[in-house]
Amino acid sequence: MSLVLDPAAQDLLFREARTANTFTDEPVTDEQVQAIYDLVKFGPTAFNQSPLRIVLVRSAEGRERLVQHMAEGNRPKTATAPLVAILAADNEFHEELPALLPHFPQAKDMFFSERPARESAAGLNAALQAAYFIIGVRAAGLAAGPMTGYDPAGIQKEFLDGDHTPLMVVNIGKPGEDAWFPRSPRLSFDEVVTTV
């Protein structure tokens, strides 16, 4: 075997994992979400920046506010998932860099003094962290339903502010009945990888 990770874990995280479209009503606890974050926070980012911000939507009132901003096809599953997370990029992440990068505190001003540079870095690195988050949800034995079909401006105004850019909405829970669409094809190694 070329991989160190146990085959069952490979299946859980990758081969058998799917985007869920229905969920049971079994709750997702705060303890589960904290365990997920405490695992995935160690994923690498540039300059150890940590721009991902997570808004957990639990209340019925919050769910109603969120569902109105989702694309029509995403509304039913967002309305019924046990937990929904809005994943966003904090464009002011650089304020934490002196603590996160203590051996190079000047990175805050040297590389991220201008807003466009921060927005670019925050978008890329928060997207990396969002991918780690999805893997963490799977590692917790839960299913994730990440979606980008929503009104970004509406979600930003309703749940965030001008310093936070929404990246995706993720439904989280135990998969329900008929949760999976058929597996879509993937590109082969030879179609993706070149060697120089």
N, C-alpha and C positions, 0 to 999 in steps of 0.2 A: 504494500500500500504506500502511496506517495503522500498521503495526508495523515497527520498525527491525530486529528480529531476523530473520535469514535464515530463509526458509520451511523449509529442511531442519532447522534447529535448533528451530523451532517444532514440527515433527513429532516430533523426537527427544524433546523435553521434555514435550510435551502431546498433540498430536493422535494420534500413533501409539503413544505410551507406554501401557502397560497394567500392571495388577497381575499379576505372574507367579505361576503355581501349580505349575510344574515348572521344573527347572533342569538344565543340563548339569553335568558334573563338573569343568569348567574352574575352577581356583581363583581366588579373589579375593585379591589380594595386600595386604599391609600398606601398600605404597606407593600402591595405588589408594585405599584407605580414607583415608589421610592426605591425598591430593590432593583427595578429595571434601570432607573437613572443611575443608581450607585454602581451599576455594572458598566453601563455604556459611556459614562463620563470619562472613561480612560481611553476612548478612541482618539487617535491622533488628529490634530488640527495644526495649521500653520501658526507658529509663534505661541502655541498652546492657547490660542484664543478660544473662547467658549461662548459664541454668540447665540446659541440656541436658547430660546425661551419657550416654555410650554404653558399653555392655558388649559386646565382641565375643566371640561364642561360637564357638570354633574346635575345641577338643578333643572327642574322642569322649565323654569322661566328662562334660564340660560340656553337650554336646548331649543326652545321656541325661537329665541332671538337668532340662534345659529342657523337653524333649518331654513329660515326665510332667505338666507344668503347662499344656500347650496344650489347647485344645478338641479333641475327637476328630477333627473334619474338618481341623484344621490340623497334626496330628501328622506325617503322611507327608511333607508338603512341608518342614516344619521339620527333619525328620530327614535330608533329602537335599539341602537347599540348600548350596551351597559355603560360605556364610558367613551367620551369623545375628547381628543386632544387637538388643540390648535397649536401647530408648530410654527414658530416665527423666528426671524433673524433680528437680533438687537444691533442696530446700526451704531450704537454708542458703546459697543463691547470693549473698546479700547480703554475705557476708564478702569477696567479690572486688570489690564495687562501688567501693571507694576507688581501686583500680587501673584498673578499667574505665571509671570516670567521674571522672577526676582533677579536672575543673573543678567538680565538685559532690560531694565526698566525703561531705558530711553527709546525702546521700540515704539512705545505709545505715541510719542511725538515725531519720531524719525520717519515712521512709515504710515501713520494713521491720523495725521493732523487734519487732512482734508476729507470732507464728507464723501465724495465719490469713491475714494480709495477704501473707506470704511464700508460703504455699501457693497462694493464688489467683494471684499474679503468676507464680510458677514454673510452674504448670500452663499458663497461657495462653502465656507466652513460650517455654517449652520445646516446646509444641505447634507454635508458629510455626517454631522451629528444626528440629523433626522434619519439617515440610513442606519446608523448604529442603533437608534431608538427602535426602529422597526425590528431589527435583529434581536434586540433586548426583549421586546414584547413576545417574540417567538420563543426565546429562551425561557420565558416565564410560563410557557405552555399555553399561551393565549394566541389569538389570531389578530392580525392588524388589517385594517382596510384603509390604506392611504389614498387620499383623493386630492386632486387639484381642480376639480370642477366646482367652482364657487366664485362669488363676486369678491375679489381681493379688497377693493376699496371699502365695500360694505363690512367685511369682517374686520378690517383694520379700524374703521371708525367705531364699530360696535364693541370690540374686545381689546383693541391694542391702542397705539397712539402713533404719531408721526415718526417716532424713532424705531418702530418695530414693523417689519415687513412680513406678512404671512407667507409661509412656504407651502404648507399642506395641512389638511385636516385628516386625522387618523381615527377611525372607529376602532375600538378595542373591546375584546371579549372572547368568550368561548364560541366557536363556530356553531351556527344553528343549522336547521334543516336546509338542504340544497344551498349550502354556503358558497360553493365553488363554481365558477365558470370552467369550461374545459381549458386545460393547460394550453397556452399559446406556444408556438414554436420559439426556439432560441437559436441564435447564430452559433455555428460550430467554432471550435478553436481555430481552424484554418481560415475561417472567414474574418477573424478578428485580429489574430496575432501575426506580426511579421518580425523577422529577426534581421538585424543589420550588423 
